[in-house]
């Protein structure tokens, strides 16, 4: 059920194009019910972390002042359901086991996208439109939606089953990250890893997503930093970690300053494919209502103020582009949930990455790589949120909640759980042990750690 939940949330747009919104809704409800029935959580298991609960509560409360109350009520229900599925699946298994299941779900989504593009290229041999009506069709703004352009054999870009090259490229990057972490943990075979990395690299090259390229560059830097920190000792770790993060911050500023040159090198326009037009309009309407216009997730582009934003963007762009979100999660949170929603999302993202990175900087040779995976996934979500708003919906919000539940809890950035550093999971999450046994760690000659649960005599090490 965890694997299916990941596939369904990751490839949601593809299922809507295939099934239509009514049948998609039926499958979504059935998925939530089956997850609950399969895991049988207690009320205590369903309790969300503090900040996650506060954000979901604000989403629900925004029904009271929403400009589109019906859509906001539906979006609140969907957000609550997504949050519950994430909490139930994470707490229903150990952290390491969940990462394995997450990988399998991402692998299925990646393979589904490749198989879909192969079908379109071989059988359809041309552009394929969705089988069912989407949000853009309901808007009546003159945009023609294409599920896939069928350019697999033409050098791309390809859109995958999700129907958009940016999220398809993001799926490839997320899959590669989880596969790398798990092969380092010796949880998957090297063949499994190599095949997965080859597929992910192929999709990345064929999607040509600038956002994913930037996120991938950040991932490489963070991985290199993590391995350096593993070999550092004592207080040097903190200084190295601070210097590395400061260097990343400075590099980000330089990227913003010289973005035109960088975008030109990546064959991208300076307006980020009309995103700057969208951002200007979003900021304009966000200032009008500090409390927000009400949470909607994907925009109901047939209603105000979203229809006006679309009209203005089309006028500036000169062609019928129909944005269904702000292409920036933080601006979307500001527009929909006001300044409080923006502040909550910023704090969640900072703590999500910061708590994971605190575990990474404390790790030594032989410790678990699972926290590194959390930090890398959080970094990718943060970078993607600068040009996409998918962090607020479907698999984006699912991963935010999952990462937040697996790592140290809120306000514990200065308190490091040794069990999370060493094993990637808490003591209470480990399998039950027989009476008279206890957990202990053993390093082999290469520094790897073996976690065992077997009787120890008083003379044992």
LINURTA-V107502 format. One record per pair of residues at least 24 apart in sequence whose ideal C-beta (glycine too) atoms are under 8 Angstrom apart, sorted by the first residue. I is the first residue (numbers start at 1). J is the second residue. Records with the same first field share a line. If there is no record, write none. Layout:
# LINURTA-V107502
I->J, J
This chain:
# LINURTA-V107502
1->31, 34, 35, 38, 39, 89
2->89, 92, 93, 98, 101, 102, 105
3->101, 104, 105, 108
4->31, 105
5->31, 35, 85, 89, 105, 398
6->101, 102, 104, 105, 106, 108, 109, 395, 398
7->105, 108, 109, 112
9->82, 85, 394, 395, 398
10->105, 106, 109, 162, 171, 394, 395
11->109, 112, 113, 161, 162
12->162, 394, 395
13->134, 162, 163, 164, 167
14->112, 113, 116, 147, 160, 161, 162, 163
16->130, 132, 134
17->130, 131, 132, 134, 147, 163
18->130, 131, 132
19->131, 132
20->131, 132, 133
21->132, 133
28->78, 81
31->85
32->81, 84, 85
35->84, 85, 88, 89
36->84, 88
39->88, 89, 92
41->87, 88, 91, 92
45->87, 88, 91, 92
46->84, 87, 88
48->83, 87, 401
49->404, 405, 409, 410
50->409, 410
51->344, 347, 348, 351, 404, 410
52->83, 348, 400, 401, 404, 405
54->344
55->341, 344, 345, 348
56->80, 83
58->295, 337, 340, 341, 344
59->295, 337
62->291, 292, 294, 295, 336, 337, 341
63->294
65->291, 292, 294
66->293, 294, 295, 296
67->293, 294, 303, 304, 305
68->293, 294, 296, 300, 303
69->294
71->294, 296, 300, 303
72->294, 295, 296
75->295, 296, 297
76->295
78->297, 393
79->295, 297, 393, 397
82->393, 394, 397, 398, 401
83->397, 401
85->398
86->397, 398, 399, 401, 402, 405
87->401, 405
89->402
90->401, 402, 405, 406
91->405
94->425, 429, 430, 431
95->370, 406, 420, 424, 425, 426, 429
96->185, 187, 368, 370, 423, 424, 425
98->402, 406
99->178, 181, 182, 187, 370, 373, 424
100->182, 187, 188
102->178, 402
103->175, 178, 179, 182, 188, 196
106->171, 174, 175, 178
107->175, 179, 196
109->161, 162, 171, 175
110->171, 172, 175, 196, 199, 200, 203
111->199
112->160, 161
113->158, 160, 161, 162, 168, 171, 203
114->160, 199, 202, 203
116->148, 160, 161
117->148, 150, 152, 158, 159, 160
118->152
120->148, 150, 152
121->150, 151, 152, 153
124->148, 150
125->150
126->150
130->163
135->298, 299, 300, 301, 322, 324
136->301, 322, 324
138->301, 302
139->301, 302, 307, 310, 322
140->302
141->301, 307, 310, 311, 314, 320, 322
142->320
143->320, 321, 322
152->206
155->206
156->205, 206, 207, 208
157->206, 207, 208, 209
158->203, 206, 207
159->207
160->203, 207
165->207, 208, 209
166->207, 209, 211, 212, 387, 388
167->388, 390
168->203, 207, 209
169->203, 204, 207, 208, 209, 211, 212
170->209, 211, 212, 215, 380, 384, 388, 390
171->203
172->199, 200, 201, 203, 204, 207, 212
173->200, 204, 212, 215, 216, 219, 380
174->377, 380, 399
175->199, 200
176->200, 201
177->219, 373, 376, 377, 380
178->373, 377
180->223, 373
181->369, 370, 372, 373, 376
182->373
184->369
185->368, 369, 370, 424
186->448
208->267
210->263, 266, 268
211->383, 384, 386, 387, 388
212->384
213->266
214->255, 383
215->379, 380, 383, 384
218->248, 379, 380, 383
219->376, 379, 380
221->248
222->372, 375, 376, 379
223->372, 376
226->360, 363, 372, 375
229->360, 361, 363
230->363, 364, 365, 367
231->365
237->361, 362
238->361
240->361
241->357, 361
245->357
272->327, 387
274->313, 316, 317, 321, 323
275->327, 328, 387
277->312, 313, 316, 317
278->309, 313, 323, 326, 327
279->326, 327, 328, 331
281->308, 309, 312, 313
282->309, 326, 328, 331, 332, 334, 335
283->331, 334
285->309, 335
286->331, 334, 335, 338
289->338
290->338, 339
291->338, 340
292->334, 335, 336, 337, 338, 341
293->335, 336
294->336
295->336, 337, 341
296->336
297->325, 392, 393
298->324, 325, 393
299->323, 324, 325
325->388, 389, 390, 392, 393
326->389
327->387, 388, 389
328->385, 386, 387, 388, 389
329->385, 386, 388, 389, 390, 391, 392, 396
330->385, 386
331->389
332->389, 392
333->392
345->391, 392
348->400, 404
349->378, 381, 382, 385, 400
351->404, 410, 413
352->378, 381, 400, 403, 404, 407
353->378, 379, 382
354->413
355->407, 408, 412, 413
356->403, 407
358->408, 413, 414, 416
359->407, 408, 416, 417, 420, 421
362->416, 421
363->421
365->447
366->441, 443, 447, 448, 449
367->421, 422, 449
368->420, 421, 422, 423, 424, 425, 449
369->424
370->420, 423, 424, 425
371->407, 420, 421, 424
374->403, 406, 407
377->403
378->403
422->449
423->449, 451
